[in-house]
């Protein structure tokens, strides 16, 4: 199985490449006003808006450093209905792919409900790599902000009539 390795601070993490749709250079991102922590904004991908999470902001409380190897990793992410949607993840030093079997990874022995996306670890010559489960990366509240299905067009009761608006 192939894993895309990236860094958060000095530590290495990995995504299963089966979850990765594409790895892109860091492009311009339009912020979303009042977005939850870690939500960097939106970017245009082939004519469609894609939400973007800054993994460094989400986990370390600081924005990702803008480097040549800071990338937007487009992943397949299941919304509330289970529909796969594209989600952009800003990841520093996302330029290495490694091969490991799932059985090579072992439990870290640490359980933290606030970081439920962190999975087992594998060790190589440079240290630990921790597997991140894309499917559990976002809290349900953040997931629903980014992927809530659009409401139907407003019904008549939602539209202010001209005579109801005071001058």
N, C-alpha and C positions, 0 to 999 in steps of 0.2 A: 504494500500500500504506500502511496506517495503522500508526503506532507509538505506543505509550504511553511517554511520557518520564518519567523519575524521576531522583532524585539519590542519589549515594553521596558523602557529604562535599560538596565544592563542584562535583563533576563530574557531567555528565549522561550518562545511559544510556537505552536504549530496548529494549522488547520488541515484536516483531511482534504486533499485536492478534489475528491469527489464532490465536495460542497462548493468548490470554487468554480465560478463561471468564467472569470477573466481577471487578469491583473493589469491595471492601467497606471500610467503616470499620474501623479497628483495634479489634478486639474482644478480650475476655479469652482468653488462651492458657494452657493447662495445660502446665507444663514437663514434659519427659521426663527422669527421673533418668539421669545418666551419658551423656547424648546427646552426639554429636560436636559440635565447635565449629560455630556457625552455626545449629544446630537449636534454634529457639525453643520448640517444643512442638507441641501439638495444639489444634485448636478444633473445635467442633461446627458443622457446616454441614448444615442440614436433616436432622438426626438421624444424620449420619455423621461420624466423626472424620477430620480432614484434617491432615496434618503441615504445619508452618510453618517456613520458613527465614527468618532475619533477614539480609537481604542486607548490611546494614552490618556486622553481627557477622562474617559469612562473609568479607567482603572487607577491611574496615578494622580488624577486631578490637575494635569497640565496638558496643554495641546502638544500634539506630535511635532517633533522637530522637522522642519522642511529641509530634506536632504534629497540628493539624487535618487537614493534607493528607498525613499518614503513613497509608498504606493497606495492606490485605492484597490483593494481586493474586493471584487464583486463576488458575492456569495449567494447561493440559493437559500432563502429564508422562508419558513412556513408562517403565514399569517394565522389569525385566530381560526379561520375556516380550514386551515391546512393547505391552502393554495400557495405554491412556491412563488415568491416574489424576489426581485433583486434587491440586495442591500449592499451598500458600499461600506467598507471598513478601512479607515486610514491606519496603515501599519508601517512602522519604521523598520528599515533594513529588511524588507520583504524581498529578498533576492536569492534565497537558497531553497532547494528542494531536496528532501532526504527520503530514503526508503526504509520503512520499518514495518514489521508485522504488528497487528494490534496486540498480540501476546507479549511483545517486547516491552510494552508499557506496563508499569506497576502502580498501584495506589500510592499516593503521596503520604497517606496516613492523616491528612489534614482535611477536616470538613468545616466549611464556612458557608452558611446559607446565603450570604451576600455575594459569594463568588461561585455559585453553583455551576457556572460554565467551565470551571477549571477541572480538567479530568486527570487521568493518570500521567505519569512521567516516564521518560526514558533517559538514559545517560549515554553520552558519547564522549569523545576525547576532550570536548570543550565544556562539558558539564551537563546540566539538566535541560531537557526540553519538555514543556508541559503542553499536553493536548488540550485545545479549547474546542468545546462543542458549540458550534454556531447556533444550533437550535435552541440552546438555553442561554445565549449571550444577553438577550434583552429581557428586562422585567416585563410582565404582562402589561403594565401600564404604559411603558415606553413603546412596546410593540403595537399597542392599540392606537397610540398617538401617530405612529408612522404608517400603519397599515389598516386603519379603520376604514371599512368600506364606505365610499361616499354615500351620503344620504340621497334619496330621490329628490327630484326638483322640489322646491318649497311649495307647500300647499297654500291654499288661499289664506288661511289663518296666519301664516308666517309673513305675508307680504303686507306692508303698511300701505294703506290707501292714501292717496294724496290729501284727502280731506281730514285724515287722522293726524297728519303732521302739523304741529303748530309752527307758525312763522317765526 
